[in-house]
Structure formats: structure tokens, C-alpha cells
Amino acid sequence: MVCAMRSLFLAETCKETQLHAFDPQPWLQVERGKFSSQSSSSSSIESLIKVAEPPVLPFFKPVDYVDALAKIHEELDSCLPHEKSELYLFQFQVFRGLGEVKLLRRSLRSALEKSSTVYEKLIFGAWLRFKKRGQEPISDLFSSCTKCSQEFRILDVTSEIPVQDSEATDYCNSGKIEESNIVFFHVGEEYIACDRQKIANLSPPFKAMLNGCFTESIQEVIDMSENIISPSSMRAISDFSLFGSLKDSLSVDSLLEILVFANKFCCERLKLACDRELASMVSSRQDAVELMVCALEESSPLLAASCLQFFLRDLPDCLQDEQVVRIFSEANKQQRFIMASHASFSLYCLITEVAMTVIPKSDATVSFFKKLIECASSSRQRQLAFHQLGCVRLLRKEYDEAVYSFGSAVAEGHVYSVVGLARVDFFKGDSHSSYEKLSSVISSHNPLGWMYSERSLYIEGERKMEDLTRATELDPTILHPYMFRASFLMRRQKPKAALLEINRVLGFKLSLECLELRFFFYLALEDYKSALSDVQAILTLSPGYRMLEGRVSSVHLQTLLKEHVEHWTTADCWLQLYEQWSTVDDIGSLSVIYQMLHAAGSAKGVLYFRQSLLLLRLNCPEAAMRSLQLAREHATSEHERLVYEGWILYDTGHCEEGLRKAEQSISIQRSFEGFFLKAYALADSSRDPSCSETVISLLEDALKCPSDRLRKGQALNNLGSVYVDCGKLDMAADCYTTALNIQHTRAHQGLARVHFLNNSRNSAYEEMTKLIKKAMNNASAYEKRSEYCDHGLTQADLDMVTKLDPLRIYPYRYRAAVLMDSRRKEEAITELTRAIAFKPDLHLLQLRAAFYEHIGDVAGALRDCRAALSIDSNNPEMIFFHNRVNI
């Protein structure tokens, strides 16, 4: 078996890479749980758990993002309509630097909604589509939705640009040419009869030629043979001069001839008519490639826009086309204006983002960033463009060029680019200079987590650990400090401490890099079952993920590990799933479902749906949507497929459409999932209190239908919540108790609420304590329990919440409110500022704005109001607050 596995691995790694091939075989070439002496060597462990330096992020990262958002919002209030899209683009860049996926997409959608030109509509529509890549199979579901159809449909470019006055001219002519006005144009072997006055009206040059002091004004025959025009095209020009329109039957070649002719003789109306006709004839990327060159040469903006649309619809694939790359990378200022008008910077922002995703080290990517810099007209734009080009130069190990780019970004005010300068110094062997650069930043600005995390790379020993600790205190969302500390502990033969450290971050932020590191910890500890669980969770999140900096396939490692883990039957899997679900071990549940999906004869649609629910709970919306798509593809009946389509629509914000899908499913066959979806969507979409009775009825109908106890537990839990809202506490308690009897652990929280409403605070506290003891992920349980205990215990519970999940905002707000009530005003503001530094949240900003107003700092209050409105521009409380303080 060992020889066979070695052969299999070597064959696989030879296919995958020829450089630095990593061999995990020593960890796996054993009978169950027994290693050879070679496998446990310290050098092997070192190679497995080495933590790489974090990348220099190619994002716009202002030192004070609140101030940046506030300024953008202020500008949005006072700018001209055509300037709004570009401001929303920079709002998007700020949220991108913060890692706020929902907010950055909202900013992109705002940019699209506020687009004032067809070019902006094409660019921001394509950008949103790129952000949703992988969702093409479900685009048909959004075809009837106005909000989404703009992203997926092909725009009629010609209808988006109104007919100009210069194109609209009255043509009152029977089509006959009076004999006295006839002039013949000699083209090739033919003589084309034209109306002298009508041709003269096409342009000033023709007017001067035919009616001025030129010889042609008295000639009856004019030789046009040297003007590269065919007889048929000249006849079309004659017809246009008479009727004001081009014939529908003209070919692309004829229209191109006429376009060149119109440009040469300054026939503006004829050129615009040609431009419109050609724009309507682009139907593929190949058409676009062939016609864009002509559009740029002949200054045809409509044709260029139409071609651009097909390039953008084919992102990222079109960036593999040398002709497309050449067009974008060689366009000069005038050609960029023809192609995108005033949206050139936005266009190259999109192209560079896509290029950084698919071809980050290519020459094409460098050329795109050079064009982005040429398009930049403001300091903000130059900060972004220079910093991103510096990141590309760094990837390509072009250190001198990287220094120039990062230095230019710093000179424009982008402090984060110092990270790039420090990294170059380090690569050149001058870590002291790197350290000094970061120290200077720390001393010159309010310190942020990334400053200490970056500086830690250039020192060793206790000072390094101090910086890493400080980085986590300031920004607990940065992964590198946890990974380094965990790896350090593992190297010091402290595996329990190492696992505790990496589990700290995995408890609130599901990260592929951290899962990978923990996977190798488990390998080193010979815990193959846990290692297999982690690699299967990784493959659920990212099916193509490759470990060890891309050198080894996760699928291959999973295949090797399975040889050393006991095989589970379908029944075993279900028992494991119930166990993981009841202990609220979501990562473990993901692994079990992955295993079930790859077993023969499994009901894949149902399992992919369960997988999507877990991924949503783990805050992985993109992976959840992928699972829902797969559930739809593997549905075994129409009513099942309709349910999954309903959830897809609901999860993408189309609640009413999701409700209709549920009703269609129920009309075909009554099912648990059909009724559950309808109840869920109705409860969310209706503001009518009377709908509670309908929701109760739907959940009762769901419980009468066949399903497993995992889903029935969820339905009972939801039903209990509705009963509580209706004041039916005894019925709610029955639901929660029944749910607990079938191991739906989260029902403890609902039952605690019932106890509290029945004036039994101690019982509520005890109920939440039971949940805390059972649940593996219990930060939310501590937060809820804090509502049922005395002040001293409340503080302790909320401190535990922050320790387990620093992204939960309620503890910060509570502590700040307590401090403010104690008249410790500065400490209250500091508590909120601590969280706001890494978590852009409406409620945190709203409370800090109120505190600033309370102490008389109107400027601070107004700044926080504006930043909060950048997060939710429609929040009525913040709008009222903003209007009050903005006097």
C-alpha cells in the first residue's frame, strides 16, 4: 500500500509542479496512526507549518477610513450629477480595502444607478457582473428583476445615446434630382448621379468644392477614384444626401468605407449615422476586436462603446486575447476618450482589478496600470493607481520600479504604501530600514493594527511578539499574528496552545489560510480524522484550493488522507451530522456533508441545500450561493427545484419573487421545504402584524410534512419565535422543548427568552448556560446570556464575547454606554473608536456621533454621521441626526 501511495503521489506532483515539489508522503505512508522515524523530524514539521509573510494588499487603505468616507459623502451631497459615479467608485475602493463585501457591492450598484453615460453603465454593470462571476447559470432567475437585469442584459448602445441636433435634419425631397442640379461622381467604371446641393449640404468642404471657387463647382463630372470608395457606397452616400438615412441593407464593409469617407470630408451627420449603424451590428467579441480599431482610428464613440460592451461582457476571458490586450494597453489619451469618454479611469480600474485576479504578474497587467496612472486626474486616483502598480512590480520582483511606484503613492498621501517600501528594503537585505519606516508611520499617525503587524516582520524575539500582540489588540481581524503565534507554539512543541491560538481566529473568521495551517498541525499530531475534516471544509469553501502556496492540490491530500481514516456509511454520516449540528460545530458539519456528497447514491440536492445553510451561518455568502446553484442543478423534482430557486432569489434580495417560487412549489406538491420557505419569506417581507397567524399556519403545515429532525428542529425554533412575538408563551415553550428533545441546541436561547418574559430571570440565565456548555461556537450565547444577569456578570459575559468574536458590536456599545453614564466620556468614545478602527458599523458610528454631540464636538458628530450614511444612506435616524447637526 505504501509503495502504491508513493507512486500515486509522485505521479501527481510531477504533473503539478517541477519547482519546489513538496512531499507530504512521509506524513501519510504509514499504517493507521504510526509514523516512520523520518516523518516526525523537526525539518519536516518546519516545512509544513511555516507561515509566509502577508502580501502587500493592492487596495486603497486610508489611515482614517471614517474621515475618507465622510468626505466622499460630503462631496456626493454637493457634486454635479455626472460626478456621482466616480465618487461611488472611491467609496467602493474604501470598502474594498476594509474587506466589506456587501458594502462594496452596494457602492458599485450606486455607481451604476447614478451613471449618467452609457460608458459608465457598461463599466459598472460589467463590474457587478464580474463580482458575481459563477452565477451565470442562475442569471435566468434574475431576468424579470429590474435591479439585476441591468447587469446581465446587453445594452442597446444606440438607444442609450440620444440623437443629436446635428443628426436631425428635415429632408423634404421626393427622391428625384432636378436636371439642373445633377453632378456625376466618377467612381471606378461607374458614374453616380447626385444632387449637387444635397451633397454640398453634407459638409463645409463639399460646399466649398461644389459651390465655391474650386474647379469642381463648374464641372458636371467629378473624379472620386482616389478616395477609396466603391460605387455602391457612393450611391448610398447620394441616397443619404437625399433622404437623411442609410439603407438597412448596407454591409459592414460598405459602412466602414462610408465612415472613412465621411471623416475625410467632415460629413458629421453622415458619420454619426454610420457610427449608429455599425454600433448596432456588433454581436460578438470577434466583431468587437475587428471594429474597435476602426472606431478608434475614425473617432466613432458609439461603435467604440458597442465594442467595449462585448469586451467587458467577456471578462476575464477577453484579457487572454492578445488583440484585446493590445487595444487596452496601447490606447492613447484621445482613443481612451473615444472608448470610454470621461469614464476612462473607471474603465481601467475595472480592467486592472480583473487583471490582478487572473494575470497579476503579466506584462499586460503592468501596461494596464500605466494607463490607469495616465487616466488619474486627482490625488486619490493617483494614490490608488501608483500603489497598485507598486504591488504588481513587487510580485514581479522589479524592486527599483516598485520603490518608484510606492514612493509616488506615499507622496500623494497613501500612507499604507510605506508597507511596500519596507518590504522592498527587506528583500534587499536591509530589515533595519524596513523597521524604521514602519516605526516612523506609527509615531506619525494614530496607530492601526496593520502597522504593528507589518513592523513585526522585521524584528525577532520578544519585540516581535509584542508587536504581534499589539496588532491583534488594535485589529483582531488581521490573520498573520494568529498564524505566526500558532506556528511558533507548534515549533516549540506546544500543540495544545498552538491549536487554541489558531482556533481563536477560526471561531469568528473562517479563513482558508488558517484552516490550511490547522490542517498541517493535525497532520503533525497524527490526528488524521481532524485533518480530513479541515481539508474537506477547505474544499467546500474553495473546490480548487491548492495548499503550500499553490504547489499541492487539496483534493489530492484529501484522497491520501482518506486511506488513514475509518470509512463512514451513510448512516454513520447522518449520526455524525446530528452530533456536529447539536454541538454547533459548523466546520465539522461542513466536512460531514462534503463526505456525504461524495458518497454513492446520496440525494445531492438536499445535501447541497444543507451545505448552503451552514455556509450562510459561517458568513460565506459566495460559497453558499454556489451550493444553492448546485442544489438547483441536482434537484430530483420540479417542486424541489422551485424551492431552491426561491432561496436563491430570497438570498439575493428578491423576497417577493422567492415567495412566488415557494407558492408554485406548494401548488405542485406540499413539502416541508416549500412551506418553510414561504413562512420565512412572508415573515420577512410583510410588515402587517396579522401575518403572524399565516406564518404560524405555514410552519405547522411544514411540520406535518416528512423531513429529518435537523430541519424540523429549525422549524420548531422559528415557530416558537413567532409564538413569543404573539404573546403565546406556553405554546412557544412547547415548541422549544420539542426542538431540544430532537437535539436542536439553539432552542435553549428561545426557551431562555420565554423564561425571561415569564419574569424568571434566573431560569433564563441557566438556560443560556446550558447552551454555552453544549455549543462549540458560543459567542452569541454569551452575548444573549448577558441580558439575563447582574451588571458585574454582564460585563464578564460581554468581555468573553469580545474575546471569542471581536466582530460582534453589542459589547462595545454596552461598555461605552456604561462609561458614558459614569461620566467617563473620553473612555466611552475610546471604547467605540477601538471597534470602529476595524469594523465599519452603522450603530457604532451612530453612538459615537451622539457622544461627540453630547460633549460639544459637532465636527466629530457630523463626520461620523456622514460615514454612517455611507454605510446606509437610507437610515432615517442618521438622516435626521445629520440634518440636525449639519447647520
C-alpha positions, -999 to 999 in steps of 0.1 A, spaced: 0 0 0 28 24 9 46 19 -24 13 24 -43 6 56 -24 42 69 -30 39 62 -67 5 79 -69 18 110 -51 49 113 -71 30 110 -104 6 137 -92 33 161 -80 52 157 -112 21 168 -131 15 198 -108 49 214 -105 86 209 -113 98 235 -88 100 230 -50 78 200 -51 65 194 -16 62 158 -5 36 152 23 40 115 18 61 109 50 31 120 70 8 95 52 29 65 43 21 46 74 -4 21 88 -31 38 108 -16 63 132 21 51 130 48 72 116 83 63 104 111 80 122 117 102 92 82 115 92 84 131 127 117 150 120 117 187 130 127 198 95 95 181 81 74 198 107 90 232 99 82 228 62 46 221 70 38 249 94 60 277 80 39 309 78 47 332 49 48 369 50 14 385 44 11 401 10 11 438 4 -26 444 -3 -33 461 -36 -61 482 -20 -68 518 -13 -63 520 25 -66 555 40 -52 558 76 -86 572 87 -113 554 67 -141 572 86 -128 606 75 -124 593 39 -160 580 38 -173 613 54 -155 634 28 -169 613 0 -204 616 14 -200 654 17 -189 656 -19 -218 634 -30 -241 660 -14 -227 689 -34 -214 675 -66 -229 676 -101 -249 646 -112 -223 633 -137 -197 633 -109 -215 609 -86 -205 576 -102 -168 583 -97 -173 592 -61 -192 559 -55 -162 542 -72 -140 556 -45 -164 547 -18 -162 512 -32 -124 513 -30 -125 523 6 -149 494 15 -127 470 -6 -97 479 15 -118 472 46 -129 438 32 -166 447 34 -180 427 5 -217 437 10 -209 474 13 -185 475 -17 -212 458 -39 -237 483 -27 -213 511 -37 -209 496 -71 -246 494 -75 -250 530 -65 -223 539 -91 -244 520 -117 -276 536 -106 -261 571 -108 -244 565 -141 -250 595 -164 -235 580 -196 -237 547 -215 -200 542 -208 -205 542 -170 -235 519 -173 -213 494 -193 -184 497 -169 -202 494 -136 -227 468 -149 -197 447 -160 -180 452 -127 -210 440 -108 -213 410 -131 -176 402 -125 -182 403 -88 -209 377 -94 -189 355 -117 -200 320 -113 -237 330 -111 -242 329 -149 -262 296 -146 -288 313 -125 -289 346 -145 -323 334 -159 -338 337 -125 -330 374 -125 -342 382 -160 -375 396 -147 -358 416 -119 -351 452 -129 -323 456 -104 -303 427 -117 -313 426 -154 -291 457 -159 -261 437 -151 -268 407 -173 -286 421 -203 -269 435 -234 -274 473 -236 -287 488 -269 -259 514 -270 -276 534 -298 -308 539 -278 -287 550 -247 -273 579 -266 -300 603 -279 -300 616 -314 -281 649 -315 -293 681 -331 -267 678 -358 -282 644 -368 -317 657 -370 -324 675 -403 -356 679 -424 -354 660 -457 -384 671 -478 -375 655 -511 -392 632 -535 -360 614 -543 -358 629 -578 -328 650 -587 -335 681 -608 -316 680 -640 -300 714 -633 -286 702 -600 -271 669 -613 -234 662 -607 -218 629 -615 -191 614 -594 -168 591 -613 -160 560 -591 -142 531 -607 -160 524 -640 -193 540 -629 -208 574 -628 -230 581 -598 -256 608 -603 -260 631 -572 -278 663 -563 -251 690 -562 -269 710 -535 -277 680 -513 -241 667 -515 -229 703 -507 -251 703 -476 -232 673 -462 -202 693 -451 -184 726 -454 -156 710 -476 -182 697 -500 -200 731 -500 -167 748 -509 -159 722 -535 -193 722 -553 -204 758 -548 -172 778 -542 -143 789 -562 -129 755 -569 -129 739 -604 -153 712 -593 -180 739 -588 -184 742 -626 -177 705 -635 -205 681 -643 -183 651 -637 -160 649 -607 -134 621 -604 -136 604 -569 -115 574 -579 -87 582 -555 -109 584 -524 -111 547 -517 -149 545 -521 -168 519 -540 -197 527 -564 -223 511 -542 -211 531 -512 -211 563 -532 -247 556 -542 -255 551 -505 -240 585 -498 -261 600 -525 -292 584 -511 -283 597 -476 -279 632 -490 -315 629 -504 -333 611 -476 -312 616 -445 -308 579 -437 -287 549 -447 -302 518 -462 -307 488 -439 -291 465 -465 -256 480 -463 -228 456 -453 -203 463 -426 -176 468 -452 -197 494 -470 -205 512 -438 -167 513 -429 -160 528 -464 -186 554 -458 -174 562 -423 -138 568 -436 -152 589 -464 -174 609 -440 -144 615 -418 -122 626 -446 -148 651 -459 -160 662 -425 -196 649 -431 -207 650 -395 -243 638 -400 -232 610 -423 -205 600 -399 -229 598 -369 -254 578 -390 -226 554 -399 -215 552 -363 -250 542 -352 -254 516 -379 -221 500 -371 -227 501 -334 -259 481 -339 -241 454 -359 -216 443 -332 -228 409 -320 -197 391 -307 -162 397 -292 -146 389 -326 -168 416 -342 -157 440 -315 -120 432 -319 -122 439 -357 -143 471 -354 -127 487 -323 -96 495 -342 -116 513 -368 -137 530 -341 -106 545 -325 -90 555 -358 -121 572 -371 -132 586 -337 -165 568 -336 -177 568 -300 -209 548 -305 -191 520 -323 -164 521 -297 -189 518 -268 -206 489 -285 -173 471 -290 -164 479 -254 -196 462 -242 -186 429 -257 -151 431 -243 -165 437 -208 -191 410 -211 -163 386 -217 -142 395 -187 -120 379 -175 -116 357 -206 -110 386 -230 -78 395 -212 -63 363 -226 -69 377 -262 -38 394 -274 -58 417 -297 -80 430 -269 -49 434 -246 -32 454 -273 -62 477 -277 -64 485 -240 -26 487 -234 -18 509 -265 -48 533 -264 -36 569 -262 -55 597 -243 -77 606 -273 -85 569 -280 -94 563 -244 -118 592 -245 -134 578 -276 -137 544 -259 -150 555 -225 -154 593 -226 -149 607 -191 -151 573 -175 -116 562 -186 -103 560 -151 -133 538 -141 -127 516 -171 -90 510 -163 -99 505 -126 -121 476 -136 -96 462 -161 -67 463 -136 -88 446 -109 -96 418 -133 -60 415 -145 -48 414 -109 -72 385 -103 -63 364 -133 -29 375 -147 -12 395 -118 24 392 -130 19 397 -167 33 424 -189 -3 432 -198 -12 440 -162 17 464 -160 6 481 -191 -29 485 -179 -17 501 -146 4 525 -166 -27 536 -185 -46 538 -152 -19 563 -139 -23 583 -172 -60 584 -166 -57 596 -130 -66 633 -125 -69 636 -87 -47 628 -58 -70 600 -47 -68 584 -81 -30 586 -82 -27 571 -47 -47 541 -58 -30 537 -92 6 541 -81 1 518 -51 -15 490 -72 13 493 -98 38 490 -69 21 458 -58 24 443 -93 61 454 -96 67 437 -62 51 405 -74 74 406 -105 104 413 -82 111 446 -101 122 462 -69 135 496 -82 103 501 -102 83 491 -71 101 517 -50 92 544 -75 56 534 -76 51 530 -38 71 562 -33 48 581 -57 18 568 -38 32 579 -5 40 613 -19 3 616 -29 -7 608 7 -13 570 7 5 560 39 -2 523 36 22 522 6 51 525 31 44 488 36 56 482 1 87 503 5 96 485 37 91 451 20 115 461 -8 141 471 17 137 438 35 141 418 2 172 438 -4 186 428 30 180 460 49 155 449 76 166 478 98 154 503 72 121 484 70 117 486 107 125 524 108 100 531 81 71 514 100 82 530 132 80 564 116 45 557 104 34 545 139 48 577 156 32 600 130 -3 586 129 -29 571 152 -17 535 153 -35 508 134 -32 470 136 -15 467 102 13 490 112 24 467 141 17 435 121 40 448 93 67 460 117 68 426 134 82 411 102 115 429 106 123 421 143 127 389 163 122 377 199 101 394 225 99 427 205 83 407 176 58 391 199 49 425 215 42 440 181 21 410 171 1 412 203 -4 450 198 -15 443 162 -42 419 175 -53 444 202 -58 471 176 -72 449 148 -82 414 157 -92 407 121 -56 405 108 -47 369 103 -9 369 103 -4 375 141 -26 345 150 -9 323 124 26 333 134 19 328 171 3 294 165 32 283 142 57 295 168 40 275 196 39 244 174 76 247 167 81 249 205 63 216 209 32 232 224 5 217 202 -25 224 225 -15 261 228 -9 262 190 -44 248 183 -60 272 208 -44 302 191 -54 292 156 -89 283 168 -92 318 183 -94 333 148 -113 304 133 -140 310 159 -151 342 142 -134 344 108 -134 313 86 -102 317 67 -87 292 41 -51 301 52 -59 294 89 -77 261 80 -47 251 60 -24 258 89 -46 239 113 -47 210 88 -9 207 89 -10 209 127 -33 179 128 -11 160 104 19 167 126 -1 154 156 -12 123 136 -49 133 141 -59 123 106 -96 125 113 -94 162 122 -70 168 93 -95 152 69 -123 173 84 -104 205 78 -93 197 42 -130 188 34 -141 221 48 -114 238 27 -127 221 -4 -163 231 4 -152 267 6 -130 266 -24 -131 234 -46 -99 243 -65 -78 254 -35 -42 245 -35 -20 243 -4 16 253 3 15 285 -18 -3 267 -46 20 238 -50 -2 209 -38 -38 201 -47 -61 199 -17 -81 172 -34 -50 151 -37 -42 154 0 -78 146 9 -76 114 -12 -44 103 5 -58 111 40 -90 90 34 -67 59 33 -60 65 70 -94 74 83 -122 49 90 -148 48 63 -183 60 73 -215 45 60 -244 68 51 -259 61 85 -227 69 102 -226 102 83 -261 112 94 -253 103 130 -221 125 128 -241 153 112 -266 152 141 -238 153 166 -219 182 149 -252 201 145 -262 197 181 -228 209 193 -230 239 169 -198 227 152 -204 243 118 -170 235 103 -174 199 114 -208 198 98 -194 211 66 -169 183 65 -196 156 71 -218 170 43 -189 171 20 -183 134 26 -219 126 21 -220 145 -12 -192 123 -25 -208 90 -14 -227 69 -40 -265 73 -41 -268 104 -19 -296 129 -25 -273 157 -36 -298 184 -40 -309 182 -3 -273 180 8 -261 210 -12 -290 229 3 -279 220 38 -244 230 29 -256 264 18 -274 270 51 -242 262 70 -221 285 48 -245 314 53 -242 309 91 -204 310 87 -207 343 68 -195 328 35 -223 341 11 -204 334 -22 -198 298 -13 -234 295 0 -247 308 -34 -225 282 -52 -240 255 -31 -275 267 -38 -268 267 -75 -256 231 -72 -287 222 -52 -308 236 -80 -289 216 -106 -292 183 -86 -329 187 -77 -348 155 -84 -382 171 -89 -397 203 -101 -412 213 -67 -377 207 -51 -360 229 -78 -386 257 -73 -377 257 -35 -340 262 -43 -348 289 -68 -369 306 -42 -340 306 -17 -316 319 -44 -340 348 -51 -346 354 -14 -308 354 -5 -301 379 -33 -327 403 -20 -357 394 -41 -381 384 -14 -413 386 -33 -400 366 -62 -388 340 -37 -422 339 -21 -438 332 -55 -414 303 -61 -425 288 -28 -462 291 -37 -455 274 -71 -437 246 -54 -465 240 -29 -491 240 -57 -472 211 -72 -466 192 -40 -469 200 -3 -435 197 12 -416 208 44 -392 230 24 -419 246 4 -439 257 35 -408 266 54 -396 289 26 -430 306 22 -432 311 60 -397 326 61 -401 349 31 -436 360 43 -423 368 78 -395 389 63 -415 407 36 -447 416 55 -450 445 80 -486 435 88 -488 421 123 -518 400 113 -495 379 90 -481 361 121 -511 338 121 -504 329 85 -467 322 93 -478 300 122 -501 281 100 -474 276 73 -448 264 99 -474 239 113 -481 227 78 -443 223 73 -441 202 105 -468 179 92 -446 170 61 -418 145 61 -383 158 69 -354 150 91 -351 163 127 -324 188 118 -349 208 97 -378 201 120 -358 215 149 -353 247 129 -390 249 121 -399 244 157 -374 271 167 -389 295 142 -424 287 153 -415 293 189 -402 327 180 -434 337 162 -455 325 192 -433 346 215 -440 377 193 -477 369 195 -475 366 233 -483 329 233 -455 319 257 -468 285 267 -470 274 231 -436 288 224 -421 269 253 -436 237 240 -420 243 206 -386 250 221 -388 220 244 -397 197 215 -369 211 194 -344 204 223 -357 169 225 -345 163 189 -311 180 197 -318 214 182 -294 230 207 -301 266 196 -336 263 211 -321 269 245 -319 306 235 -356 308 227 -366 290 258 -344 314 278 -364 342 263 -397 326 274 -384 323 310 -373 359 310 -407 371 297 -423 350 324 -403 370 350 -379 341 357 -345 358 350 -326 331 369 -341 303 347 -333 323 316 -297 326 328 -295 289 335 -310 280 301 -283 301 283 -256 285 304 -267 251 291 -263 264 255 -229 278 263 -218 244 277 -231 225 246 -221 248 218 -187 248 202 -193 283 188 -209 301 217 -200 338 215 -237 347 206 -248 326 236 -226 346 260 -240 378 245 -276 367 250 -269 355 285 -255 389 294 -291 402 292 -302 379 320 -276 386 347 -265 413 371 -242 441 360 -210 425 371 -217 393 354 -230 411 323 -196 428 319 -178 395 323 -200 378 297 -196 407 272 -158 406 277 -160 369 269 -180 377 237 -153 402 226 -126 376 233 -144 349 213 -157 371 185 -144 407 184 -166 414 154 -198 414 175 -206 450 181 -231 449 210 -204 445 238 -186 476 226 -218 496 226 -228 484 260 -194 491 276 -193 526 260 -228 534 273 -219 523 308 -188 545 307 -208 575 294 -234 570 321 -205 571 346 -194 604 330 -162 589 317 -168 605 284 -134 601 268 -132 565 278 -166 559 263 -155 574 230 -123 554 231 -142 521 235 -162 528 204 -132 541 185 -114 508 193 -140 488 175 -146 513 146 -109 511 137 -115 476 122 -153 473 120 -172 499 99 -206 496 115 -236 519 114 -246 515 150 -211 521 164 -208 553 143 -242 564 153 -235 560 190 -201 577 187 -217 606 168 -242 610 197 -214 610 222 -195 636 202 -226 658 200 -230 654 238 -195 667 245 -199 696 220 -177 682 192 -201 690 164 -174 684 137 -168 649 151 -205 641 152 -210 653 116 -181 633 104 -195 601 120 -229 609 106 -216 612 71 -195 580 74 -226 561 88 -247 574 58 -220 559 35 -228 526 51 -266 531 49 -277 562 30 -314 555 38 -312 551 75 -339 575 88 -323 581 122 -290 590 107 -306 613 81 -325 631 109 -293 633 131 -273 646 101 -298 673 93 -298 684 129 -260 687 134 -253 700 98 -264 736 104 
